[in-house]
């Protein structure tokens, strides 16, 4: 797995916005798997990032995607946690990261633990960053960090200042 991850091959599962393609070896059997951009899902991912940068919250984005009837990563519909994880994923920035966590079994109990950052394997993937999913760097938002809140008391701010999030575009029927 270390060899695959270091070479930029898929060492995990599916990721929304990408298609996993089998690459055959000289004998015709599957040698490894590579990621390619899925144009339809790439447009959805791009819209999610644009809405978030414009100030929409992850819950509002998930509701909007469900209202538009856009196919979610899983069968149950868009959830705020799915949107949040997409915004945090390095792959959309063109960085493949592997070995972030490890599974331990102790006393019959399976637990997942986070590995130290020095153990991670990171590889730049410009072919994924320059794709329609690529996002300009540096991110002002989308990295999991939000801008600091105003230090004024809520009563001192006007109603317009309290609701800085722009209205989401209406779903087209």
Backbone bond lengths (Angstrom), bond angles and torsions (degrees), N, CA, C in turn:
res aa  C-N    CA-C-N  psi(-1)  N-CA   C-N-CA  omega(-1)  CA-C   N-CA-C  phi
1 X - - - 1.453 - - 1.524 111.41 -
2 X 1.322 117.31 -35.64 1.461 120.04 178.69 1.522 109.47 -62.20
3 X 1.322 117.11 -41.32 1.463 121.48 179.57 1.527 110.10 -61.90
4 X 1.329 116.42 -44.83 1.467 120.42 -179.96 1.527 110.99 -62.89
5 X 1.325 116.30 -47.15 1.463 119.96 -178.70 1.525 110.94 -63.83
6 X 1.309 117.52 -41.19 1.461 120.79 179.62 1.521 112.11 -65.37
7 X 1.333 116.72 -31.26 1.463 121.27 179.68 1.528 112.11 -83.03
8 X 1.323 118.08 -6.38 1.459 121.24 179.84 1.514 113.44 87.06
9 X 1.319 117.11 11.49 1.461 120.60 177.65 1.513 109.76 -82.32
10 X 1.323 116.58 162.15 1.459 121.34 -179.64 1.526 108.81 -70.02
11 X 1.313 116.48 123.57 1.458 122.10 178.22 1.519 109.96 -119.90
12 X 1.324 116.39 17.34 1.459 121.29 -179.59 1.512 109.68 -143.51
13 X 1.306 116.45 -143.48 1.456 121.05 -176.34 1.511 112.76 -104.53
14 X 1.334 114.96 -154.64 1.461 121.95 -179.26 1.526 110.06 -80.89
15 X 1.325 115.17 150.66 1.460 122.10 176.36 1.525 107.17 -130.58
16 X 1.343 116.28 132.88 1.463 121.01 -179.74 1.517 109.37 -59.34
17 X 1.323 116.02 130.13 1.454 121.39 179.74 1.515 112.99 103.56
18 X 1.327 116.59 -8.27 1.457 121.64 -178.16 1.525 110.41 -131.76
19 X 1.320 115.10 155.07 1.459 122.53 174.88 1.521 106.89 -114.90
20 X 1.328 117.34 134.04 1.457 121.40 174.91 1.527 108.63 -87.58
21 X 1.331 117.26 119.81 1.458 122.88 -179.71 1.520 110.28 -110.12
22 X 1.331 115.39 131.29 1.470 120.93 175.56 1.523 109.27 -74.88
23 X 1.323 116.12 139.40 1.454 122.36 174.97 1.524 106.61 -115.88
24 X 1.326 115.47 120.88 1.462 120.43 -176.99 1.521 110.73 -83.50
25 X 1.324 114.94 146.21 1.455 121.87 175.87 1.520 110.12 -85.18
26 X 1.330 117.55 -175.36 1.462 121.03 -178.94 1.530 113.25 -63.28
27 X 1.321 116.93 -25.54 1.469 120.01 -179.82 1.533 112.40 -87.31
28 X 1.338 117.46 0.59 1.455 121.22 178.10 1.521 114.62 90.92
29 X 1.331 117.40 -9.71 1.466 120.78 177.82 1.520 109.71 -86.03
30 X 1.322 114.82 160.53 1.465 119.71 179.90 1.519 110.09 -64.20
31 X 1.319 115.17 126.13 1.453 121.54 -179.51 1.523 110.54 -96.64
32 X 1.324 116.02 -47.43 1.460 121.62 177.50 1.521 108.96 -159.43
33 X 1.339 115.98 179.17 1.459 122.24 -178.33 1.527 107.86 -126.38
34 X 1.338 116.21 137.64 1.463 121.31 177.34 1.525 109.45 -122.17
35 X 1.333 116.06 157.49 1.464 121.28 177.51 1.514 110.10 -95.33
36 X 1.321 114.85 140.68 1.456 121.99 172.63 1.522 107.73 -130.89
37 X 1.321 116.21 152.51 1.460 121.51 -178.39 1.525 109.72 -73.43
38 X 1.338 116.21 133.90 1.467 122.80 172.64 1.529 105.77 -95.52
39 X 1.328 116.68 111.86 1.470 121.24 -172.37 1.531 112.98 -58.63
40 X 1.333 117.97 -40.17 1.464 120.46 -179.10 1.513 112.40 -65.91
41 X 1.317 116.51 -46.64 1.464 120.36 179.70 1.529 110.92 -72.60
42 X 1.336 117.43 -28.10 1.464 120.73 178.49 1.521 110.67 -61.71
43 X 1.328 116.49 -38.32 1.467 120.10 178.65 1.530 110.80 -64.02
44 X 1.332 117.07 -38.24 1.466 121.43 178.52 1.528 109.92 -65.91
45 X 1.330 116.54 -44.94 1.472 120.72 179.97 1.520 110.11 -61.56
46 X 1.311 116.73 -43.75 1.468 120.77 179.40 1.525 110.58 -59.89
47 X 1.347 117.11 -43.05 1.473 120.71 178.86 1.525 110.98 -63.36
48 X 1.331 117.72 -39.92 1.473 121.10 178.81 1.523 109.73 -58.94
49 X 1.331 117.55 -47.30 1.461 121.02 179.62 1.524 111.18 -65.24
50 X 1.317 117.83 -40.38 1.469 120.42 179.47 1.524 110.87 -63.52
51 X 1.328 117.12 -43.78 1.471 120.24 178.87 1.515 111.00 -63.57
52 X 1.323 116.89 -41.23 1.461 120.06 -178.77 1.526 110.91 -66.02
53 X 1.312 116.76 -43.68 1.463 120.32 178.84 1.527 110.46 -64.72
54 X 1.335 116.96 -32.64 1.467 120.69 178.62 1.527 112.11 -73.18
55 X 1.332 117.57 -10.65 1.459 119.98 175.62 1.507 115.48 115.14
56 X 1.306 119.51 1.38 1.467 121.08 179.12 1.528 109.67 -73.96
57 X 1.311 116.46 147.46 1.455 121.76 178.26 1.520 111.23 -84.66
58 X 1.339 116.12 163.91 1.461 119.21 -176.71 1.527 111.84 -68.04
59 X 1.317 118.12 -32.95 1.464 121.07 177.24 1.512 111.67 -67.21
60 X 1.329 116.40 -42.34 1.460 120.83 178.07 1.520 111.92 -65.15
61 X 1.326 115.94 -37.86 1.462 119.66 178.56 1.528 109.75 -64.79
62 X 1.331 116.88 -44.51 1.470 120.75 179.88 1.527 110.67 -61.91
63 X 1.320 117.61 -44.10 1.466 121.03 178.63 1.525 110.99 -62.36
64 X 1.305 116.13 -41.50 1.467 120.37 -179.48 1.533 111.05 -64.47
65 X 1.325 117.13 -42.77 1.466 120.55 178.90 1.530 110.59 -63.40
66 X 1.333 117.14 -40.46 1.468 120.52 177.35 1.528 111.17 -65.39
67 X 1.349 116.71 -40.30 1.467 120.64 -179.73 1.527 111.48 -64.95
68 X 1.327 116.22 -33.64 1.467 120.24 178.29 1.525 112.11 -78.40
69 X 1.323 117.01 -12.89 1.463 120.30 -179.97 1.514 113.93 76.47
70 X 1.317 116.82 27.05 1.464 121.35 179.62 1.530 108.54 -76.74
71 X 1.326 116.46 133.11 1.467 121.75 -177.89 1.528 110.11 -61.71
72 X 1.337 117.08 126.31 1.467 121.11 -178.46 1.528 111.78 -83.93
73 X 1.337 116.77 170.83 1.463 120.11 176.71 1.535 111.79 -64.64
74 X 1.297 117.67 -34.25 1.465 122.83 177.06 1.528 107.81 -116.21
75 X 1.300 117.36 171.61 1.466 121.84 -172.62 1.529 114.69 -74.78
76 X 1.309 119.96 -16.34 1.466 121.54 -170.86 1.516 114.96 -90.14
77 X 1.296 120.48 1.74 1.455 121.78 -179.03 1.516 111.68 105.74
78 X 1.303 115.52 170.08 1.459 121.44 -179.45 1.525 109.76 -76.10
79 X 1.312 116.22 134.67 1.461 122.68 176.92 1.528 108.05 -120.62
80 X 1.326 117.78 151.21 1.466 119.69 177.44 1.528 113.10 -56.14
81 X 1.324 117.00 -34.17 1.467 119.43 179.67 1.529 111.55 -65.45
82 X 1.329 117.94 -34.03 1.466 121.11 177.67 1.527 110.23 -67.07
83 X 1.323 116.88 -41.53 1.463 121.22 178.75 1.528 109.51 -64.78
84 X 1.342 117.16 -44.38 1.465 120.95 -179.85 1.521 111.19 -60.24
85 X 1.321 117.20 -44.60 1.460 120.23 -179.37 1.525 111.65 -66.24
86 X 1.318 117.61 -32.98 1.464 119.73 176.34 1.529 110.25 -66.02
87 X 1.322 117.03 -40.90 1.455 120.80 -179.41 1.525 111.77 -67.01
88 X 1.318 117.72 -27.44 1.463 121.91 -178.77 1.525 114.22 -90.30
89 X 1.303 118.27 -13.82 1.468 121.53 -172.33 1.533 111.16 -72.72
90 X 1.348 115.37 125.85 1.462 121.79 179.84 1.524 112.65 -65.42
91 X 1.306 117.53 -28.04 1.460 120.98 -175.75 1.522 112.08 -58.15
92 X 1.338 118.02 -35.17 1.460 120.57 179.50 1.527 111.76 -69.25
93 X 1.321 117.22 -17.89 1.463 121.64 175.62 1.522 111.89 -93.22
94 X 1.340 116.50 -1.33 1.453 119.80 178.64 1.514 113.71 90.18
95 X 1.327 117.70 27.04 1.455 121.96 177.33 1.526 108.32 -125.96
96 X 1.328 116.04 119.38 1.463 120.48 176.35 1.527 107.21 -88.35
97 X 1.324 116.97 124.35 1.458 122.11 179.63 1.516 108.33 -121.68
98 X 1.334 115.86 129.39 1.464 121.09 -179.59 1.524 108.80 -133.66
99 X 1.313 116.87 154.68 1.466 124.13 175.33 1.526 112.70 77.90
100 X 1.332 117.10 31.26 1.467 120.23 177.87 1.514 112.94 -73.00
101 X 1.334 116.03 -28.83 1.461 118.62 -176.73 1.519 110.46 -135.33
102 X 1.318 114.81 163.70 1.462 121.76 178.08 1.522 108.03 -135.37
103 X 1.317 115.31 150.46 1.468 120.15 177.19 1.520 108.53 -104.47
104 X 1.302 115.47 129.52 1.462 122.55 177.79 1.522 108.76 -115.57
105 X 1.323 116.19 144.45 1.458 121.25 174.53 1.526 106.93 -121.34
106 X 1.320 115.56 118.29 1.467 120.92 179.18 1.510 108.34 -133.48
107 X 1.292 115.89 121.34 1.463 120.31 178.66 1.520 112.41 62.36
108 X 1.314 117.13 31.58 1.455 120.90 179.99 1.516 114.71 81.01
109 X 1.323 117.24 2.14 1.458 121.58 -179.37 1.528 108.71 -106.01
110 X 1.332 115.80 125.64 1.456 120.78 178.71 1.522 108.94 -89.91
111 X 1.319 115.38 131.65 1.463 120.90 178.77 1.511 108.87 -134.36
112 X 1.312 115.21 145.88 1.450 120.30 176.28 1.513 107.57 -107.26
113 X 1.321 116.07 134.05 1.465 120.45 179.45 1.523 109.58 -127.15
114 X 1.301 114.76 150.88 1.466 120.83 179.42 1.527 108.55 -82.75
115 X 1.325 116.18 133.62 1.462 121.17 176.60 1.525 109.27 -83.35
116 X 1.327 115.10 160.86 1.455 120.00 176.10 1.528 108.75 -69.85
117 X 1.310 116.14 149.60 1.460 120.62 -174.78 1.531 112.42 -60.81
118 X 1.316 118.21 -28.95 1.470 120.21 179.62 1.529 112.31 -67.68
119 X 1.333 117.55 -18.28 1.460 121.77 178.53 1.520 113.14 -87.35
120 X 1.331 117.70 -12.72 1.456 121.50 -178.24 1.524 109.70 -68.67
121 X 1.313 115.68 151.92 1.458 121.71 173.28 1.522 106.14 -111.45
122 X 1.324 115.25 118.31 1.463 121.11 -179.67 1.517 109.03 -118.60
123 X 1.312 114.65 140.66 1.465 120.35 179.09 1.511 108.38 -143.13
124 X 1.331 116.10 129.25 1.457 120.52 175.44 1.522 108.09 -68.13
125 X 1.315 116.86 137.83 1.460 122.63 178.93 1.519 108.49 -129.19
126 X 1.336 117.20 77.77 1.466 119.62 -176.02 1.524 113.31 -60.89
127 X 1.332 117.03 -26.75 1.470 118.67 178.86 1.518 111.20 -66.57
128 X 1.313 117.90 -23.16 1.460 121.21 176.72 1.528 110.93 -91.12
129 X 1.318 117.52 -32.96 1.464 121.16 -179.72 1.518 111.33 -73.96
130 X 1.294 118.03 -33.94 1.455 120.16 -179.02 1.522 111.64 -85.16
131 X 1.321 116.13 -0.96 1.456 121.23 177.47 1.521 109.27 -73.66
132 X 1.328 118.19 177.12 1.468 119.61 176.72 1.525 112.82 -58.91
133 X 1.334 118.06 -17.31 1.454 120.29 178.91 1.517 112.17 -84.13
134 X 1.322 117.21 -15.06 1.452 120.00 -177.36 1.515 111.27 -58.88
135 X 1.306 117.09 142.12 1.457 121.75 -177.79 1.514 108.07 -122.87
136 X 1.331 118.21 135.90 1.460 119.40 -177.08 1.519 111.84 -60.61
137 X 1.318 114.91 144.61 1.456 121.09 178.60 1.515 108.61 -107.92
138 X 1.281 123.73 152.41 1.463 123.88 -7.74 1.524 111.04 -77.93
139 X 1.302 116.26 149.87 1.458 120.38 178.24 1.504 109.56 -73.98
140 X 1.303 114.74 136.16 1.455 117.99 171.68 1.519 108.33 -87.70
141 X 1.347 115.20 -28.41 1.455 121.48 175.56 1.509 106.81 -144.21
142 X 1.299 117.10 170.39 1.444 120.71 177.60 1.516 112.50 98.26
143 X 1.328 117.10 -4.35 1.451 119.49 178.62 1.525 110.84 -98.96
144 X 1.317 116.77 11.00 1.454 120.47 -178.95 1.513 112.22 95.06
145 X 1.329 117.83 -11.21 1.459 121.17 -179.99 1.517 109.53 -100.23
146 X 1.290 116.78 137.94 1.463 122.10 177.72 1.520 108.29 -108.60
147 X 1.321 117.90 155.42 1.463 119.48 177.72 1.525 110.15 -65.51
148 X 1.321 116.97 150.62 1.461 118.93 -179.27 1.518 111.30 -62.02
149 X 1.321 115.49 146.14 1.463 120.45 179.48 1.517 109.78 -78.24
150 X 1.307 114.93 157.80 1.455 120.88 177.72 1.522 108.87 -65.39
151 X 1.318 116.79 144.42 1.461 120.43 -179.71 1.525 112.11 -87.62
152 X 1.323 116.93 -3.49 1.466 119.39 178.79 1.524 109.81 -68.91
153 X 1.298 116.40 152.30 1.463 120.58 174.16 1.524 108.27 -68.78
154 X 1.341 119.20 144.07 1.461 121.00 -178.03 1.522 113.82 -55.12
155 X 1.328 117.90 -34.54 1.461 120.30 -178.22 1.524 111.53 -68.67
156 X 1.329 117.94 -24.37 1.450 121.31 -178.35 1.520 112.86 -81.91
157 X 1.314 116.82 -15.67 1.457 119.59 180.00 1.518 110.32 -92.36
158 X 1.306 115.65 149.15 1.456 119.16 177.97 1.519 109.71 -72.91
159 X 1.323 116.24 164.75 1.467 120.41 179.61 1.527 110.31 -62.33
160 X 1.320 116.71 -38.57 1.467 120.43 179.85 1.524 110.78 -64.39
161 X 1.317 117.21 -37.47 1.464 120.32 179.63 1.520 111.52 -70.60
162 X 1.343 117.03 -30.28 1.468 119.38 179.15 1.516 112.08 -73.39
163 X 1.310 118.24 -28.44 1.465 120.79 -178.55 1.521 108.88 -109.16
164 X 1.315 116.27 73.29 1.461 121.98 -176.85 1.519 112.87 -80.17
165 X 1.307 117.04 -15.26 1.449 118.99 -178.57 1.514 110.42 -70.81
166 X 1.325 116.59 130.88 1.464 118.60 179.57 1.520 110.16 -73.03
167 X 1.312 115.93 158.04 1.442 120.54 177.92 1.521 109.63 -67.73
168 X 1.324 116.01 140.30 1.462 120.63 176.90 1.523 108.06 -72.64
169 X 1.323 117.55 145.45 1.467 118.26 175.96 1.520 110.28 -62.72
170 X 1.307 116.76 144.21 1.467 121.72 -179.00 1.518 110.35 -69.04
171 X 1.344 117.15 138.70 1.468 118.56 176.88 1.523 110.66 -65.16
172 X 1.305 114.60 139.63 1.461 118.91 177.49 1.506 109.90 -87.78
173 X 1.319 116.74 134.99 1.457 119.89 -177.54 1.500 111.99 -97.72
